[in-house]
Amino acid sequence: MDEFKCKLRKEDQVQVIAGKNRGKQGKVIMIDRAKGRAIVAGVNMVKKAQKKRKQTDRGGIVEIEAPIDLSNVMIVCRKCGPTRIGYKIEGDAKKRVCRKCGEAL
């Protein structure tokens, strides 16, 4: 199976641009390149019935973040908000930059 090309990384601040969570922002917790999905903190919350694992654990219904498609999230620049990612080659290093203002991401 082909892996999706992904410019996003773990810990990036992203904004949801489509779907029921449109407009919400959060940090990327995990990226699944095989499926083209990402888990974003506080976005796409679902209720899940969880079994009690230890005697001290609490079972019951818990809320967890569900994966969201990579096409529905966009990186957020500190200056100009949601933007696309460009690359700038400085010496032998390749840096990710904002397409609108050119600031390093």
SEPA-665650 format. One record per atom (N, C-alpha, C): x negated, y negated, z negated; atom name; residue number from 0. Coordinates in pm, 1 decimal. Each point is the difference from the previous one (the first is absolute). Layout:
REC         c1         c2         c3    a     k
REC          X          Y          Z   CA   NUM
...
This chain:
REC         c1         c2         c3    a     k
REC      -83.9      119.1        0.0    N     0
REC       83.9     -119.1        0.0   CA     0
REC      -88.3     -125.4        0.0    C     0
REC       35.3      -97.2       81.8    N     1
REC      -77.3     -124.5        8.2   CA     1
REC       18.8      -84.0     -124.6    C     1
REC     -107.5      -67.2      -40.3    N     2
REC        9.0      -93.7     -111.3   CA     2
REC       32.3     -138.0       55.1    C     2
REC       83.3      -73.6      -72.8    N     3
REC       36.5     -134.2       40.5   CA     3
REC     -115.6      -95.2      -26.9    C     3
REC      -23.7      -91.4       92.2    N     4
REC     -102.0     -102.2      -20.3   CA     4
REC       59.5     -103.1      -95.7    C     4
REC      -71.8      -28.7     -107.1    N     5
REC       53.8      -85.6     -104.5   CA     5
REC     -103.9     -102.7      -41.9    C     5
REC       36.8     -127.5        5.5    N     6
REC      -90.4     -106.9      -40.7   CA     6
REC       14.3      -33.1     -147.3    C     6
REC      104.5       51.6      -63.5    N     7
REC       22.3      -25.0     -142.2   CA     7
REC      -86.8       92.3      -84.7    C     7
REC      -30.5      -46.7     -121.4    N     8
REC      -77.7       78.9      -95.4   CA     8
REC       70.4       -0.4     -134.5    C     8
REC      -45.3       89.5      -86.8    N     9
REC       49.7        5.3     -136.7   CA     9
REC      -31.0     -132.9      -68.0    C     9
REC       90.0      -45.3      -88.0    N    10
REC      -12.6     -126.0      -75.1   CA    10
REC       29.8     -126.3       82.3    C    10
REC       38.5       11.4      128.0    N    11
REC       38.9     -116.9       79.9   CA    11
REC      136.9      -50.0      -46.3    C    11
REC       18.8     -131.7        0.2    N    12
REC      130.3      -60.5      -30.4   CA    12
REC       79.0       -1.4      130.6    C    12
REC      117.5       62.6        0.5    N    13
REC       81.5        7.8      121.2   CA    13
REC      142.4      -47.9      -26.6    C    13
REC       69.9      -32.7      109.1    N    14
REC      140.5      -40.0       -7.0   CA    14
REC       79.9       88.5       93.6    C    14
REC      118.9       40.8      -44.8    N    15
REC       88.1       82.7       82.6   CA    15
REC       71.3      -92.0       99.0    C    15
REC       -2.9       35.6      129.2    N    16
REC       57.9      -86.5      103.0   CA    16
REC      128.3       57.3       60.7    C    16
REC       36.5      123.6      -38.9    N    17
REC      122.5       60.6       54.0   CA    17
REC       57.7       98.7      -99.6    C    17
REC      130.7       18.7        5.4    N    18
REC       66.6       97.3      -85.8   CA    18
REC       66.4      -63.5     -120.6    C    18
REC       46.7       85.4      -91.2    N    19
REC       76.3      -48.5     -115.6   CA    19
REC      -85.0      -78.0      -99.5    C    19
REC     -131.9       17.7        3.0    N    20
REC      -90.6      -69.2      -91.2   CA    20
REC      -69.0     -119.1       66.4    C    20
REC       57.1      -51.5      106.5    N    21
REC      -58.7     -109.8       76.2   CA    21
REC      -28.3     -121.6      -88.3    C    21
REC     -123.7      -52.6       11.0    N    22
REC      -37.8     -117.3      -77.1   CA    22
REC      -75.4       31.3     -128.2    C    22
REC        7.2      123.9      -48.0    N    23
REC      -69.6       37.1     -123.0   CA    23
REC     -149.6       14.5       25.9    C    23
REC      -79.4      -35.5     -102.3    N    24
REC     -145.0       11.8       10.8   CA    24
REC      -53.3       93.4     -107.3    C    24
REC     -114.2       61.4       28.1    N    25
REC      -64.1       88.0      -96.9   CA    25
REC     -134.8       46.6       50.8    C    25
REC      -74.9       66.6      -87.0    N    26
REC     -130.8       52.9       36.4   CA    26
REC       14.8      142.4       52.1    C    26
REC      -84.0       35.8       97.1    N    27
REC       -0.3      134.6       55.5   CA    27
REC      -63.7       94.1     -102.1    C    27
REC       73.5      103.6      -37.9    N    28
REC      -49.8       99.5      -95.1   CA    28
REC      -70.3      113.5       74.1    C    28
REC       62.8       45.5      110.4    N    29
REC      -53.0      113.1       74.9   CA    29
REC       41.6      -10.1      145.8    C    29
REC      -87.0       45.9       90.9    N    30
REC       32.6        3.0      142.7   CA    30
REC      -13.3      142.9       50.2    C    30
REC      103.9       48.7       69.4    N    31
REC       -2.0      132.5       61.2   CA    31
REC      -14.3      -20.6      150.7    C    31
REC     -122.4       10.8       49.7    N    32
REC      -26.0      -25.3      141.6   CA    32
REC       58.1      109.3       90.1    C    32
REC       13.6      120.3      -51.4    N    33
REC       55.4      110.1       79.8   CA    33
REC      146.6      -25.4       34.9    C    33
REC       75.8      -55.7      -94.6    N    34
REC      142.6      -26.3       21.8   CA    34
REC       28.4     -144.8       36.1    C    34
REC      -99.2      -89.6      -12.9    N    35
REC       20.1     -141.0       31.1   CA    35
REC       85.9      -71.3     -102.0    C    35
REC      -17.9       33.8     -127.5    N    36
REC       80.0      -57.8     -106.5   CA    36
REC      -88.3      -49.3     -113.5    C    36
REC       54.1      -94.7      -79.5    N    37
REC      -73.4      -54.9     -114.0   CA    37
REC       92.5      -10.3     -119.3    C    37
REC      -57.3       11.2     -120.7    N    38
REC       75.5      -21.4     -122.5   CA    38
REC      -41.5     -135.4      -53.8    C    38
REC       99.7      -89.0      -16.9    N    39
REC      -24.0     -136.7      -46.4   CA    39
REC       62.4      -15.8     -138.2    C    39
REC      -74.1      -60.1      -93.5    N    40
REC       46.6      -16.3     -138.0   CA    40
REC      126.8      -86.1       -6.0    C    40
REC      104.3       52.0      -63.7    N    41
REC      124.3      -73.3      -20.6   CA    41
REC       91.6       -9.3      120.1    C    41
REC      -32.7       69.9      108.3    N    42
REC       79.7       -5.5      123.0   CA    42
REC       52.5      139.6       32.4    C    42
REC      123.0        7.8       52.7    N    43
REC       64.5      125.0       40.7   CA    43
REC       12.5       96.3     -118.7    C    43
REC       55.4      -51.2     -109.7    N    44
REC       17.4       79.2     -121.4   CA    44
REC      115.6       99.5       17.8    C    44
REC      -24.7      125.2      -38.4    N    45
REC      102.9      104.1        6.3   CA    45
REC        9.3       69.3     -135.2    C    45
REC      118.6       52.2      -29.7    N    46
REC       19.1       74.6     -124.1   CA    46
REC      -29.3      147.4       27.1    C    46
REC      -71.9       62.5      -94.0    N    47
REC      -38.0      139.0       16.5   CA    47
REC       22.4       73.1     -131.9    C    47
REC       60.6      117.8        7.1    N    48
REC       19.0       81.7     -120.0   CA    48
REC     -132.0       69.9      -29.4    C    48
REC      -53.5      -19.9     -120.6    N    49
REC     -129.4       55.9      -34.6   CA    49
REC       13.6       93.6     -119.4    C    49
REC      -63.1      116.3       12.4    N    50
REC        2.6      100.7     -104.7   CA    50
REC      -97.1      -37.0     -111.2    C    50
REC       30.0       42.5     -119.4    N    51
REC      -86.9      -23.2     -114.5   CA    51
REC     -121.4       92.7       13.5    C    51
REC     -121.7      -56.2        6.8    N    52
REC     -121.1       80.7       17.8   CA    52
REC      -58.7       46.1     -134.2    C    52
REC      -15.3      -93.5      -92.3    N    53
REC      -51.7       30.9     -133.5   CA    53
REC      109.3      -31.8     -101.5    C    53
REC      -26.6       37.9     -125.5    N    54
REC       99.1      -26.5     -103.3   CA    54
REC       13.2     -149.8      -27.9    C    54
REC     -109.6      -74.5       21.4    N    55
REC        1.5     -144.4      -25.5   CA    55
REC       58.6      -79.1      116.7    C    55
REC        0.4       58.3      120.7    N    56
REC       54.8      -68.5      118.1   CA    56
REC      151.0      -15.4      -11.4    C    56
REC       48.9     -102.1       71.0    N    57
REC      144.0      -16.8       10.5   CA    57
REC       43.2       41.2      139.3    C    57
REC       94.4       88.0        6.0    N    58
REC       55.9       40.2      128.2   CA    58
REC      110.9      -96.8       37.4    C    58
REC       73.5       31.9      104.8    N    59
REC      113.7      -83.2       38.1   CA    59
REC      -22.5      -69.5      132.5    C    59
REC       72.1     -107.3       21.8    N    60
REC       -5.9      -72.6      126.5   CA    60
REC     -100.5     -114.1      -12.3    C    60
REC      -99.9        0.5       88.8    N    61
REC     -103.5     -103.7       -0.4   CA    61
REC        1.0      -72.4      134.8    C    61
REC      -49.1     -124.3        0.5    N    62
REC      -11.0      -76.3      124.8   CA    62
REC     -144.1        0.0       45.4    C    62
REC      -22.4       40.4      125.7    N    63
REC     -134.5        0.3       56.4   CA    63
REC        1.6      -69.7      136.2    C    63
REC     -118.7      -39.7       47.5    N    64
REC      -11.0      -61.6      131.8   CA    64
REC       -3.5      108.9      106.5    C    64
REC       81.5      -15.5      102.8    N    65
REC        0.8       92.9      112.5   CA    65
REC      -83.8      -60.3      112.7    C    65
REC      -56.2       84.2       87.8    N    66
REC      -80.3      -53.1      111.0   CA    66
REC       83.5      -84.8       95.9    C    66
REC      -64.8      -99.5       59.4    N    67
REC       64.1      -88.0       97.5   CA    67
REC      -85.6        2.3      126.4    C    67
REC       62.6       -9.7      116.2    N    68
REC      -73.4        7.9      126.0   CA    68
REC      -96.0     -117.4       15.8    C    68
REC     -117.5       26.4       55.4    N    69
REC     -102.3     -103.4       16.9   CA    69
REC       44.5     -112.4       92.8    C    69
REC       92.6       31.4       92.1    N    70
REC       47.7     -103.5       92.4   CA    70
REC       88.4     -101.8      -70.5    C    70
REC       47.4       32.5     -120.4    N    71
REC       90.3      -88.5      -73.6   CA    71
REC      -70.6      -86.3     -103.2    C    71
REC     -132.8        6.5       -6.3    N    72
REC      -74.2      -83.6      -94.2   CA    72
REC     -102.6      -83.9       74.4    C    72
REC      -29.2     -117.7      -57.7    N    73
REC      -94.1      -94.2       60.5   CA    73
REC      -88.5      -57.5     -109.4    C    73
REC     -129.7      -11.0       26.2    N    74
REC      -93.0      -52.3     -100.2   CA    74
REC       30.1     -147.5      -27.7    C    74
REC      -25.2      -43.8     -124.5    N    75
REC       27.4     -137.5      -39.8   CA    75
REC     -132.0      -74.1      -19.8    C    75
REC      -15.4     -111.4       71.5    N    76
REC     -116.5      -88.4      -13.8   CA    76
REC       28.5      -95.9     -115.9    C    76
REC     -103.1      -34.4      -78.0    N    77
REC       18.4      -91.0     -113.9   CA    77
REC       43.3     -139.2       45.6    C    77
REC      -44.8      -42.7      118.2    N    78
REC       32.1     -134.2       50.5   CA    78
REC      133.7       -6.2       72.8    C    78
REC       18.1       89.8       97.2    N    79
REC      114.1      -16.8       90.8   CA    79
REC      109.0      107.2       -8.0    C    79
REC       -6.5       91.5      -95.1    N    80
REC      106.9       99.1      -14.9   CA    80
REC      -19.4      121.7       89.0    C    80
REC      110.3       67.5       40.6    N    81
REC      -11.0      122.0       81.7   CA    81
REC      -67.8      -29.3      133.8    C    81
REC      -96.1       83.7       35.9    N    82
REC      -76.1      -23.0      122.1   CA    82
REC      -51.3      131.3       55.9    C    82
REC      -54.8       -7.2      119.6    N    83
REC      -65.1      116.5       60.4   CA    83
REC     -148.2       -2.8      -33.7    C    83
REC      -66.4      113.0       19.0    N    84
REC     -141.5       11.3      -34.3   CA    84
REC      -84.8       -6.0      126.0    C    84
REC     -104.6      -84.2       -5.5    N    85
REC      -98.3       -6.3      106.9   CA    85
REC     -134.7       42.3      -56.5    C    85
REC      -97.5       16.4       86.6    N    86
REC     -133.1       38.5      -44.5   CA    86
REC     -103.3      -98.9       50.5    C    86
REC      -98.6      -29.8      -86.0    N    87
REC     -109.0      -89.6       36.4   CA    87
REC     -129.2       73.8      -29.4    C    87
REC      -89.9        4.6       98.1    N    88
REC     -127.1       69.8      -18.5   CA    88
REC     -106.5     -102.2      -36.6    C    88
REC      -52.0       13.7     -123.0    N    89
REC     -107.5      -87.9      -47.8   CA    89
REC     -124.0       85.0      -24.3    C    89
REC      -99.1      -15.9       84.7    N    90
REC     -120.5       82.5      -10.3   CA    90
REC       34.4      143.8       34.9    C    90
REC      -21.7       90.4      -94.4    N    91
REC       35.9      139.6       24.6   CA    91
REC      124.3       42.1      -79.9    C    91
REC       67.4      -98.0      -65.9    N    92
REC      120.6       28.5      -78.5   CA    92
REC      125.6      -43.5       76.6    C    92
REC      105.4       78.0      -16.0    N    93
REC      128.3      -29.5       63.6   CA    93
REC       97.2      -42.0     -109.8    C    93
REC       51.1     -124.4        4.0    N    94
REC       87.4      -51.7     -104.9   CA    94
REC      142.5      -14.3       48.8    C    94
REC       96.1       26.0      -90.8    N    95
REC      141.3      -20.8       31.9   CA    95
REC       34.0     -145.8      -27.9    C    95
REC       64.2      -65.0       95.2    N    96
REC       36.8     -141.7      -15.1   CA    96
REC      147.0      -20.6       36.9    C    96
REC       56.7     -110.0      -52.2    N    97
REC      137.1      -40.1       31.6   CA    97
REC        4.3      -51.4      143.6    C    97
REC      101.4       39.7       76.3    N    98
REC       12.4      -44.6      138.1   CA    98
REC       44.3     -145.0        9.6    C    98
REC       68.2      -52.3     -104.4    N    99
REC       50.7     -137.1        4.7   CA    99
REC     -108.3     -102.2      -38.8    C    99
REC      -64.9       22.8     -117.0    N   100
REC      -92.9     -101.3      -50.7   CA   100
REC     -146.3       42.8        4.5    C   100
REC      -27.5      127.7       22.5    N   101
REC     -137.6       46.6        9.9   CA   101
REC      -66.8       30.7     -133.7    C   101
REC       75.9       -8.8     -111.2    N   102
REC      -56.3       27.3     -131.4   CA   102
REC      -20.9      150.1      -19.0    C   102
REC     -106.3       39.1      -70.1    N   103
REC      -29.9      140.7      -26.1   CA   103
REC      107.5       62.3      -88.4    C   103
REC       37.9      123.1       34.3    N   104
REC      103.9       71.2      -77.7   CA   104
REC      -64.8       99.7      -94.7    C   104
